[in-house]
Amino acid sequence: MQPSIDHIEITVKDLEETVSFYDQFLPLLGFSLDKKTAAYIASHEKHVVEYSHPNLCIALTSPRESLKDEAVHRRRPGALHHLAFKAETRKQVDMVHGKLVEMNADIVSAPRLYPEYHPNYYAVFFKAPDGIKFEVVCQKVE
């Protein structure tokens, strides 16, 4: 078996606001909105919006009613610290950053080299509306 992620499901505070963000962000990574689906799963009491791609599926889900007012904190045990997407070139990282700026996304750190991680580590860091941290990174020599 090879390590490969089939899907990631992220519970978000405000599904409508977050879907609006992902509708703009995920196509930058190659996702097609034609492959987006939505459903309500009664047995789990949640709404789900799923973005499918041949390499990865990302699903957003509504929170449990009793937990809906809790804040996202990436350092909480069991929490997603951040999710990094691989870019093939630094130019792609810069392109994503430019689109994120147009979207008024919460940019944590504009694209730059991070030699403390790796000599060729070039990345942009940003947050989704709920505060979930993301990264787009290129580690190739250019």
SEDO-278425 format. One record per atom (N, C-alpha, C): atom name; chain; residue in one letter; x, y, z; residue number from 0. Coordinates in Angstrom, 3 decimals. Layout:
<pts>
{pt "CA","A","A",{X,Y,Z},NUM}
...
</pts>
This chain:
<pts>
{pt "N","A","M",{0.842,-1.189,0.000},0}
{pt "CA","A","M",{0.000,0.000,0.000},0}
{pt "C","A","M",{0.878,1.241,0.000},0}
{pt "N","A","Q",{0.511,2.227,-0.784},1}
{pt "CA","A","Q",{1.232,3.497,-0.840},1}
{pt "C","A","Q",{0.477,4.545,-0.018},1}
{pt "N","A","P",{1.203,5.427,0.683},2}
{pt "CA","A","P",{0.498,6.464,1.426},2}
{pt "C","A","P",{-0.178,7.441,0.459},2}
{pt "N","A","S",{-1.464,7.533,0.584},3}
{pt "CA","A","S",{-2.236,8.413,-0.281},3}
{pt "C","A","S",{-3.522,8.781,0.446},3}
{pt "N","A","I",{-3.899,10.033,0.403},4}
{pt "CA","A","I",{-5.120,10.481,1.078},4}
{pt "C","A","I",{-6.272,10.426,0.090},4}
{pt "N","A","D",{-7.347,9.765,0.489},5}
{pt "CA","A","D",{-8.544,9.670,-0.336},5}
{pt "C","A","D",{-9.417,10.912,-0.162},5}
{pt "N","A","H",{-9.695,11.269,1.094},6}
{pt "CA","A","H",{-10.526,12.446,1.342},6}
{pt "C","A","H",{-10.201,13.053,2.704},6}
{pt "N","A","I",{-10.545,14.320,2.814},7}
{pt "CA","A","I",{-10.395,15.066,4.053},7}
{pt "C","A","I",{-11.748,15.703,4.329},7}
{pt "N","A","E",{-12.241,15.553,5.543},8}
{pt "CA","A","E",{-13.509,16.164,5.924},8}
{pt "C","A","E",{-13.224,17.157,7.046},8}
{pt "N","A","I",{-13.651,18.394,6.845},9}
{pt "CA","A","I",{-13.375,19.468,7.793},9}
{pt "C","A","I",{-14.701,20.018,8.306},9}
{pt "N","A","T",{-14.871,20.025,9.613},10}
{pt "CA","A","T",{-16.056,20.638,10.210},10}
{pt "C","A","T",{-15.802,22.131,10.338},10}
{pt "N","A","V",{-16.733,22.918,9.848},11}
{pt "CA","A","V",{-16.596,24.373,9.849},11}
{pt "C","A","V",{-17.742,25.001,10.625},11}
{pt "N","A","K",{-17.508,26.203,11.108},12}
{pt "CA","A","K",{-18.498,26.890,11.931},12}
{pt "C","A","K",{-19.670,27.394,11.094},12}
{pt "N","A","D",{-19.367,28.071,10.001},13}
{pt "CA","A","D",{-20.389,28.662,9.147},13}
{pt "C","A","D",{-20.247,28.066,7.757},13}
{pt "N","A","L",{-21.043,27.057,7.455},14}
{pt "CA","A","L",{-20.902,26.322,6.198},14}
{pt "C","A","L",{-21.102,27.229,4.987},14}
{pt "N","A","E",{-22.092,28.092,5.030},15}
{pt "CA","A","E",{-22.374,28.964,3.881},15}
{pt "C","A","E",{-21.200,29.891,3.569},15}
{pt "N","A","E",{-20.670,30.552,4.586},16}
{pt "CA","A","E",{-19.534,31.458,4.383},16}
{pt "C","A","E",{-18.302,30.691,3.903},16}
{pt "N","A","T",{-18.062,29.546,4.491},17}
{pt "CA","A","T",{-16.887,28.762,4.154},17}
{pt "C","A","T",{-16.977,28.194,2.743},17}
{pt "N","A","V",{-18.158,27.752,2.329},18}
{pt "CA","A","V",{-18.348,27.239,0.968},18}
{pt "C","A","V",{-18.032,28.336,-0.041},18}
{pt "N","A","S",{-18.425,29.550,0.242},19}
{pt "CA","A","S",{-18.117,30.666,-0.651},19}
{pt "C","A","S",{-16.605,30.814,-0.840},19}
{pt "N","A","F",{-15.850,30.684,0.244},20}
{pt "CA","A","F",{-14.389,30.767,0.174},20}
{pt "C","A","F",{-13.812,29.604,-0.640},20}
{pt "N","A","Y",{-14.232,28.374,-0.330},21}
{pt "CA","A","Y",{-13.711,27.196,-1.026},21}
{pt "C","A","Y",{-14.100,27.176,-2.504},21}
{pt "N","A","D",{-15.268,27.723,-2.824},22}
{pt "CA","A","D",{-15.677,27.817,-4.232},22}
{pt "C","A","D",{-14.685,28.653,-5.043},22}
{pt "N","A","Q",{-14.015,29.583,-4.394},23}
{pt "CA","A","Q",{-13.016,30.410,-5.069},23}
{pt "C","A","Q",{-11.621,29.810,-4.971},23}
{pt "N","A","F",{-11.314,29.210,-3.813},24}
{pt "CA","A","F",{-9.966,28.701,-3.564},24}
{pt "C","A","F",{-9.666,27.381,-4.272},24}
{pt "N","A","L",{-10.542,26.403,-4.143},25}
{pt "CA","A","L",{-10.225,25.070,-4.655},25}
{pt "C","A","L",{-10.031,25.005,-6.169},25}
{pt "N","A","P",{-10.736,25.787,-6.978},26}
{pt "CA","A","P",{-10.420,25.770,-8.414},26}
{pt "C","A","P",{-8.980,26.202,-8.721},26}
{pt "N","A","L",{-8.369,27.000,-7.845},27}
{pt "CA","A","L",{-6.962,27.381,-8.034},27}
{pt "C","A","L",{-6.047,26.166,-7.942},27}
{pt "N","A","L",{-6.523,25.119,-7.253},28}
{pt "CA","A","L",{-5.739,23.896,-7.071},28}
{pt "C","A","L",{-6.108,22.813,-8.077},28}
{pt "N","A","G",{-7.053,23.111,-8.972},29}
{pt "CA","A","G",{-7.432,22.142,-9.992},29}
{pt "C","A","G",{-8.769,21.465,-9.756},29}
{pt "N","A","F",{-9.475,21.821,-8.704},30}
{pt "CA","A","F",{-10.803,21.263,-8.460},30}
{pt "C","A","F",{-11.799,21.928,-9.404},30}
{pt "N","A","S",{-12.762,21.162,-9.892},31}
{pt "CA","A","S",{-13.820,21.684,-10.748},31}
{pt "C","A","S",{-15.097,21.806,-9.925},31}
{pt "N","A","L",{-15.739,22.959,-9.988},32}
{pt "CA","A","L",{-16.997,23.131,-9.265},32}
{pt "C","A","L",{-18.101,22.258,-9.847},32}
{pt "N","A","D",{-17.895,21.727,-11.053},33}
{pt "CA","A","D",{-18.850,20.777,-11.630},33}
{pt "C","A","D",{-18.893,19.482,-10.824},33}
{pt "N","A","K",{-17.861,19.221,-10.051},34}
{pt "CA","A","K",{-17.776,17.995,-9.248},34}
{pt "C","A","K",{-18.156,18.246,-7.784},34}
{pt "N","A","K",{-18.738,19.408,-7.503},35}
{pt "CA","A","K",{-19.161,19.764,-6.149},35}
{pt "C","A","K",{-20.566,19.207,-5.901},35}
{pt "N","A","T",{-20.757,18.575,-4.744},36}
{pt "CA","A","T",{-22.068,18.051,-4.373},36}
{pt "C","A","T",{-22.399,18.495,-2.946},36}
{pt "N","A","A",{-23.670,18.450,-2.613},37}
{pt "CA","A","A",{-24.119,18.797,-1.262},37}
{pt "C","A","A",{-25.182,17.801,-0.834},37}
{pt "N","A","A",{-25.200,17.518,0.479},38}
{pt "CA","A","A",{-26.183,16.578,1.006},38}
{pt "C","A","A",{-26.398,16.843,2.487},38}
{pt "N","A","Y",{-27.504,16.329,2.978},39}
{pt "CA","A","Y",{-27.747,16.308,4.417},39}
{pt "C","A","Y",{-27.748,14.851,4.839},39}
{pt "N","A","I",{-26.953,14.520,5.850},40}
{pt "CA","A","I",{-26.875,13.151,6.337},40}
{pt "C","A","I",{-27.581,13.121,7.690},40}
{pt "N","A","A",{-28.825,12.688,7.667},41}
{pt "CA","A","A",{-29.678,12.722,8.857},41}
{pt "C","A","A",{-29.108,11.910,10.010},41}
{pt "N","A","S",{-28.525,10.749,9.713},42}
{pt "CA","A","S",{-28.008,9.887,10.781},42}
{pt "C","A","S",{-26.858,10.530,11.553},42}
{pt "N","A","H",{-26.204,11.520,10.950},43}
{pt "CA","A","H",{-25.102,12.238,11.612},43}
{pt "C","A","H",{-25.470,13.689,11.905},43}
{pt "N","A","E",{-26.701,14.064,11.557},44}
{pt "CA","A","E",{-27.188,15.430,11.786},44}
{pt "C","A","E",{-26.211,16.477,11.248},44}
{pt "N","A","K",{-25.848,16.323,9.965},45}
{pt "CA","A","K",{-24.909,17.287,9.398},45}
{pt "C","A","K",{-25.168,17.504,7.915},45}
{pt "N","A","H",{-24.862,18.709,7.510},46}
{pt "CA","A","H",{-24.843,19.067,6.094},46}
{pt "C","A","H",{-23.415,18.872,5.613},46}
{pt "N","A","V",{-23.264,18.398,4.390},47}
{pt "CA","A","V",{-21.939,18.156,3.816},47}
{pt "C","A","V",{-21.880,18.761,2.423},47}
{pt "N","A","V",{-20.799,19.474,2.142},48}
{pt "CA","A","V",{-20.497,19.953,0.791},48}
{pt "C","A","V",{-19.181,19.316,0.412},48}
{pt "N","A","E",{-19.182,18.599,-0.718},49}
{pt "CA","A","E",{-18.009,17.819,-1.111},49}
{pt "C","A","E",{-17.464,18.312,-2.445},49}
{pt "N","A","Y",{-16.147,18.495,-2.473},50}
{pt "CA","A","Y",{-15.426,18.885,-3.684},50}
{pt "C","A","Y",{-14.590,17.673,-4.104},50}
{pt "N","A","S",{-14.913,17.084,-5.238},51}
{pt "CA","A","S",{-14.212,15.885,-5.691},51}
{pt "C","A","S",{-13.206,16.204,-6.784},51}
{pt "N","A","H",{-12.073,15.556,-6.689},52}
{pt "CA","A","H",{-11.000,15.634,-7.676},52}
{pt "C","A","H",{-10.462,14.208,-7.789},52}
{pt "N","A","P",{-9.953,13.802,-8.934},53}
{pt "CA","A","P",{-9.426,12.434,-9.042},53}
{pt "C","A","P",{-8.348,12.088,-8.005},53}
{pt "N","A","N",{-7.628,13.093,-7.505},54}
{pt "CA","A","N",{-6.552,12.827,-6.543},54}
{pt "C","A","N",{-6.947,13.005,-5.082},54}
{pt "N","A","L",{-8.047,13.722,-4.824},55}
{pt "CA","A","L",{-8.406,14.050,-3.444},55}
{pt "C","A","L",{-9.816,14.613,-3.396},55}
{pt "N","A","C",{-10.532,14.249,-2.363},56}
{pt "CA","A","C",{-11.849,14.821,-2.107},56}
{pt "C","A","C",{-11.756,15.632,-0.823},56}
{pt "N","A","I",{-12.316,16.836,-0.833},57}
{pt "CA","A","I",{-12.379,17.661,0.370},57}
{pt "C","A","I",{-13.849,17.907,0.669},57}
{pt "N","A","A",{-14.254,17.595,1.889},58}
{pt "CA","A","A",{-15.635,17.785,2.305},58}
{pt "C","A","A",{-15.687,18.768,3.468},58}
{pt "N","A","L",{-16.672,19.638,3.428},59}
{pt "CA","A","L",{-16.936,20.570,4.514},59}
{pt "C","A","L",{-18.227,20.131,5.186},59}
{pt "N","A","T",{-18.251,20.108,6.508},60}
{pt "CA","A","T",{-19.452,19.680,7.213},60}
{pt "C","A","T",{-19.848,20.703,8.264},60}
{pt "N","A","S",{-21.140,20.736,8.534},61}
{pt "CA","A","S",{-21.656,21.617,9.585},61}
{pt "C","A","S",{-21.317,21.015,10.950},61}
{pt "N","A","P",{-21.187,21.865,11.974},62}
{pt "CA","A","P",{-20.865,21.355,13.304},62}
{pt "C","A","P",{-22.104,20.791,14.007},62}
{pt "N","A","R",{-21.863,20.047,15.055},63}
{pt "CA","A","R",{-22.967,19.645,15.930},63}
{pt "C","A","R",{-23.521,20.911,16.570},63}
{pt "N","A","E",{-24.801,20.927,16.762},64}
{pt "CA","A","E",{-25.458,22.103,17.340},64}
{pt "C","A","E",{-24.819,22.504,18.670},64}
{pt "N","A","S",{-24.501,21.532,19.506},65}
{pt "CA","A","S",{-23.940,21.825,20.829},65}
{pt "C","A","S",{-22.510,22.365,20.769},65}
{pt "N","A","L",{-21.841,22.242,19.612},66}
{pt "CA","A","L",{-20.450,22.682,19.475},66}
{pt "C","A","L",{-20.285,23.874,18.533},66}
{pt "N","A","K",{-21.374,24.375,17.978},67}
{pt "CA","A","K",{-21.303,25.379,16.914},67}
{pt "C","A","K",{-20.647,26.695,17.320},67}
{pt "N","A","D",{-20.595,27.010,18.608},68}
{pt "CA","A","D",{-20.010,28.288,19.032},68}
{pt "C","A","D",{-18.558,28.166,19.481},68}
{pt "N","A","E",{-18.000,26.972,19.384},69}
{pt "CA","A","E",{-16.604,26.791,19.780},69}
{pt "C","A","E",{-15.666,27.391,18.736},69}
{pt "N","A","A",{-14.574,27.963,19.203},70}
{pt "CA","A","A",{-13.584,28.565,18.303},70}
{pt "C","A","A",{-12.629,27.501,17.779},70}
{pt "N","A","V",{-12.166,27.694,16.553},71}
{pt "CA","A","V",{-11.140,26.836,15.971},71}
{pt "C","A","V",{-9.808,27.211,16.616},71}
{pt "N","A","H",{-9.062,26.221,17.040},72}
{pt "CA","A","H",{-7.710,26.470,17.537},72}
{pt "C","A","H",{-6.835,25.320,17.078},72}
{pt "N","A","R",{-5.879,25.624,16.223},73}
{pt "CA","A","R",{-5.071,24.584,15.592},73}
{pt "C","A","R",{-4.115,23.891,16.541},73}
{pt "N","A","R",{-3.936,24.407,17.739},74}
{pt "CA","A","R",{-3.032,23.775,18.705},74}
{pt "C","A","R",{-3.789,22.917,19.716},74}
{pt "N","A","R",{-5.110,22.821,19.570},75}
{pt "CA","A","R",{-5.909,21.966,20.448},75}
{pt "C","A","R",{-5.651,20.505,20.066},75}
{pt "N","A","P",{-5.476,19.624,21.050},76}
{pt "CA","A","P",{-5.277,18.213,20.706},76}
{pt "C","A","P",{-6.401,17.702,19.798},76}
{pt "N","A","G",{-6.005,16.984,18.764},77}
{pt "CA","A","G",{-6.956,16.428,17.807},77}
{pt "C","A","G",{-7.325,17.375,16.687},77}
{pt "N","A","A",{-6.876,18.613,16.776},78}
{pt "CA","A","A",{-7.214,19.608,15.760},78}
{pt "C","A","A",{-6.255,19.513,14.566},78}
{pt "N","A","L",{-6.725,19.965,13.431},79}
{pt "CA","A","L",{-5.879,20.082,12.246},79}
{pt "C","A","L",{-5.003,21.318,12.431},79}
{pt "N","A","H",{-3.696,21.129,12.464},80}
{pt "CA","A","H",{-2.782,22.268,12.628},80}
{pt "C","A","H",{-2.815,23.143,11.385},80}
{pt "N","A","H",{-2.576,22.543,10.231},81}
{pt "CA","A","H",{-2.748,23.217,8.945},81}
{pt "C","A","H",{-2.697,22.173,7.845},81}
{pt "N","A","L",{-3.122,22.577,6.684},82}
{pt "CA","A","L",{-3.144,21.683,5.536},82}
{pt "C","A","L",{-2.339,22.343,4.430},82}
{pt "N","A","A",{-1.350,21.637,3.895},83}
{pt "CA","A","A",{-0.466,22.189,2.868},83}
{pt "C","A","A",{-0.723,21.507,1.530},83}
{pt "N","A","F",{-0.853,22.327,0.499},84}
{pt "CA","A","F",{-1.017,21.836,-0.867},84}
{pt "C","A","F",{0.272,22.073,-1.627},84}
{pt "N","A","K",{0.667,21.089,-2.423},85}
{pt "CA","A","K",{1.922,21.143,-3.164},85}
{pt "C","A","K",{1.735,21.863,-4.496},85}
{pt "N","A","A",{2.579,22.843,-4.744},86}
{pt "CA","A","A",{2.631,23.531,-6.039},86}
{pt "C","A","A",{3.843,23.011,-6.798},86}
{pt "N","A","E",{3.744,23.017,-8.114},87}
{pt "CA","A","E",{4.855,22.558,-8.948},87}
{pt "C","A","E",{5.927,23.629,-9.129},87}
{pt "N","A","T",{5.519,24.908,-9.035},88}
{pt "CA","A","T",{6.467,26.010,-9.242},88}
{pt "C","A","T",{6.186,27.132,-8.236},88}
{pt "N","A","R",{7.181,27.963,-8.029},89}
{pt "CA","A","R",{7.004,29.154,-7.196},89}
{pt "C","A","R",{6.007,30.110,-7.853},89}
{pt "N","A","K",{5.985,30.115,-9.165},90}
{pt "CA","A","K",{5.039,30.969,-9.883},90}
{pt "C","A","K",{3.600,30.588,-9.529},90}
{pt "N","A","Q",{3.339,29.293,-9.350},91}
{pt "CA","A","Q",{2.001,28.850,-8.933},91}
{pt "C","A","Q",{1.680,29.351,-7.524},91}
{pt "N","A","V",{2.653,29.312,-6.631},92}
{pt "CA","A","V",{2.458,29.835,-5.276},92}
{pt "C","A","V",{2.096,31.317,-5.358},92}
{pt "N","A","D",{2.832,32.057,-6.173},93}
{pt "CA","A","D",{2.571,33.491,-6.335},93}
{pt "C","A","D",{1.192,33.744,-6.942},93}
{pt "N","A","M",{0.780,32.919,-7.896},94}
{pt "CA","A","M",{-0.528,33.065,-8.528},94}
{pt "C","A","M",{-1.636,32.850,-7.502},94}
{pt "N","A","V",{-1.508,31.790,-6.695},95}
{pt "CA","A","V",{-2.503,31.522,-5.664},95}
{pt "C","A","V",{-2.561,32.693,-4.683},95}
{pt "N","A","H",{-1.399,33.190,-4.285},96}
{pt "CA","A","H",{-1.366,34.335,-3.372},96}
{pt "C","A","H",{-2.114,35.528,-3.972},96}
{pt "N","A","G",{-1.863,35.825,-5.241},97}
{pt "CA","A","G",{-2.543,36.945,-5.894},97}
{pt "C","A","G",{-4.058,36.781,-5.875},97}
{pt "N","A","K",{-4.531,35.577,-6.147},98}
{pt "CA","A","K",{-5.982,35.311,-6.127},98}
{pt "C","A","K",{-6.535,35.412,-4.704},98}
{pt "N","A","L",{-5.767,34.935,-3.734},99}
{pt "CA","A","L",{-6.206,35.043,-2.335},99}
{pt "C","A","L",{-6.343,36.502,-1.915},99}
{pt "N","A","V",{-5.419,37.340,-2.364},100}
{pt "CA","A","V",{-5.496,38.770,-2.069},100}
{pt "C","A","V",{-6.776,39.347,-2.686},100}
{pt "N","A","E",{-7.072,38.965,-3.947},101}
{pt "CA","A","E",{-8.303,39.420,-4.600},101}
{pt "C","A","E",{-9.543,38.966,-3.826},101}
{pt "N","A","M",{-9.465,37.814,-3.177},102}
{pt "CA","A","M",{-10.581,37.264,-2.398},102}
{pt "C","A","M",{-10.664,37.882,-1.008},102}
{pt "N","A","N",{-9.732,38.758,-0.671},103}
{pt "CA","A","N",{-9.627,39.325,0.681},103}
{pt "C","A","N",{-9.419,38.246,1.736},103}
{pt "N","A","A",{-8.677,37.220,1.376},104}
{pt "CA","A","A",{-8.373,36.141,2.315},104}
{pt "C","A","A",{-7.449,36.654,3.411},104}
{pt "N","A","D",{-7.459,35.980,4.528},105}
{pt "CA","A","D",{-6.600,36.304,5.659},105}
{pt "C","A","D",{-5.213,35.713,5.390},105}
{pt "N","A","I",{-4.321,36.530,4.841},106}
{pt "CA","A","I",{-2.961,36.085,4.528},106}
{pt "C","A","I",{-2.132,36.139,5.817},106}
{pt "N","A","V",{-1.624,35.008,6.229},107}
{pt "CA","A","V",{-0.780,34.931,7.422},107}
{pt "C","A","V",{0.638,35.352,7.072},107}
{pt "N","A","S",{1.130,34.863,5.937},108}
{pt "CA","A","S",{2.477,35.188,5.487},108}
{pt "C","A","S",{2.511,35.121,3.963},108}
{pt "N","A","A",{2.883,36.226,3.338},109}
{pt "CA","A","A",{2.988,36.281,1.875},109}
{pt "C","A","A",{4.080,35.326,1.398},109}
{pt "N","A","P",{4.075,34.972,0.122},110}
{pt "CA","A","P",{5.077,34.021,-0.378},110}
{pt "C","A","P",{6.507,34.477,-0.120},110}
{pt "N","A","R",{7.286,33.541,0.375},111}
{pt "CA","A","R",{8.718,33.784,0.591},111}
{pt "C","A","R",{9.400,32.453,0.822},111}
{pt "N","A","L",{10.717,32.499,0.816},112}
{pt "CA","A","L",{11.502,31.314,1.167},112}
{pt "C","A","L",{11.501,31.131,2.681},112}
{pt "N","A","Y",{11.449,29.881,3.103},113}
{pt "CA","A","Y",{11.530,29.520,4.512},113}
{pt "C","A","Y",{12.719,28.585,4.684},113}
{pt "N","A","P",{13.949,29.146,4.708},114}
{pt "CA","A","P",{15.139,28.289,4.812},114}
{pt "C","A","P",{15.201,27.525,6.131},114}
{pt "N","A","E",{14.458,27.987,7.130},115}
{pt "CA","A","E",{14.437,27.259,8.397},115}
{pt "C","A","E",{13.720,25.908,8.262},115}
{pt "N","A","Y",{12.899,25.751,7.215},116}
{pt "CA","A","Y",{12.222,24.481,6.949},116}
{pt "C","A","Y",{13.046,23.632,5.984},116}
{pt "N","A","H",{13.524,24.291,4.921},117}
{pt "CA","A","H",{14.264,23.610,3.860},117}
{pt "C","A","H",{14.823,24.719,2.969},117}
{pt "N","A","P",{16.010,24.576,2.414},118}
{pt "CA","A","P",{16.605,25.655,1.612},118}
{pt "C","A","P",{15.735,26.144,0.441},118}
{pt "N","A","N",{14.896,25.272,-0.122},119}
{pt "CA","A","N",{14.074,25.655,-1.273},119}
{pt "C","A","N",{12.588,25.740,-0.937},119}
{pt "N","A","Y",{12.255,25.858,0.334},120}
{pt "CA","A","Y",{10.863,25.863,0.794},120}
{pt "C","A","Y",{10.259,27.237,0.551},120}
{pt "N","A","Y",{9.376,27.336,-0.440},121}
{pt "CA","A","Y",{8.748,28.604,-0.834},121}
{pt "C","A","Y",{7.245,28.442,-0.642},121}
{pt "N","A","A",{6.650,29.280,0.215},122}
{pt "CA","A","A",{5.250,29.056,0.561},122}
{pt "C","A","A",{4.507,30.336,0.880},122}
{pt "N","A","V",{3.181,30.230,0.775},123}
{pt "CA","A","V",{2.251,31.243,1.271},123}
{pt "C","A","V",{1.378,30.550,2.311},123}
{pt "N","A","F",{1.091,31.253,3.398},124}
{pt "CA","A","F",{0.230,30.745,4.459},124}
{pt "C","A","F",{-0.981,31.666,4.572},124}
{pt "N","A","F",{-2.151,31.085,4.784},125}
{pt "CA","A","F",{-3.384,31.874,4.896},125}
{pt "C","A","F",{-4.413,31.088,5.682},125}
{pt "N","A","K",{-5.504,31.768,6.048},126}
{pt "CA","A","K",{-6.560,31.116,6.812},126}
{pt "C","A","K",{-7.888,31.213,6.077},126}
{pt "N","A","A",{-8.675,30.153,6.200},127}
{pt "CA","A","A",{-10.051,30.141,5.711},127}
{pt "C","A","A",{-10.901,30.970,6.679},127}
{pt "N","A","P",{-12.136,31.268,6.317},128}
{pt "CA","A","P",{-12.964,32.118,7.178},128}
{pt "C","A","P",{-13.095,31.646,8.622},128}
{pt "N","A","D",{-13.074,30.350,8.869},129}
{pt "CA","A","D",{-13.182,29.844,10.240},129}
{pt "C","A","D",{-11.852,29.838,10.988},129}
{pt "N","A","G",{-10.789,30.264,10.339},130}
{pt "CA","A","G",{-9.490,30.290,10.998},130}
{pt "C","A","G",{-8.634,29.070,10.736},130}
{pt "N","A","I",{-9.108,28.152,9.906},131}
{pt "CA","A","I",{-8.306,26.979,9.567},131}
{pt "C","A","I",{-7.141,27.434,8.691},131}
{pt "N","A","K",{-5.937,27.038,9.055},132}
{pt "CA","A","K",{-4.737,27.499,8.358},132}
{pt "C","A","K",{-4.381,26.577,7.196},132}
{pt "N","A","F",{-4.029,27.209,6.073},133}
{pt "CA","A","F",{-3.623,26.496,4.867},133}
{pt "C","A","F",{-2.282,27.040,4.383},133}
{pt "N","A","E",{-1.688,26.253,3.504},134}
{pt "CA","A","E",{-0.397,26.615,2.914},134}
{pt "C","A","E",{-0.380,26.082,1.483},134}
{pt "N","A","V",{0.245,26.844,0.605},135}
{pt "CA","A","V",{0.577,26.341,-0.737},135}
{pt "C","A","V",{2.091,26.465,-0.821},135}
{pt "N","A","V",{2.756,25.335,-1.133},136}
{pt "CA","A","V",{4.212,25.279,-1.034},136}
{pt "C","A","V",{4.834,24.650,-2.274},136}
{pt "N","A","C",{5.985,25.175,-2.645},137}
{pt "CA","A","C",{6.829,24.579,-3.679},137}
{pt "C","A","C",{8.194,24.364,-3.037},137}
{pt "N","A","Q",{8.722,23.132,-3.172},138}
{pt "CA","A","Q",{10.028,22.827,-2.590},138}
{pt "C","A","Q",{11.070,22.507,-3.650},138}
{pt "N","A","K",{10.746,22.831,-4.890},139}
{pt "CA","A","K",{11.678,22.549,-5.983},139}
{pt "C","A","K",{12.684,23.671,-6.137},139}
{pt "N","A","V",{13.863,23.323,-6.631},140}
{pt "CA","A","V",{14.887,24.309,-6.934},140}
{pt "C","A","V",{14.476,25.024,-8.209},140}
{pt "N","A","E",{14.529,26.329,-8.177},141}
{pt "CA","A","E",{14.168,27.105,-9.386},141}
{pt "C","A","E",{15.266,28.082,-9.721},141}
</pts>
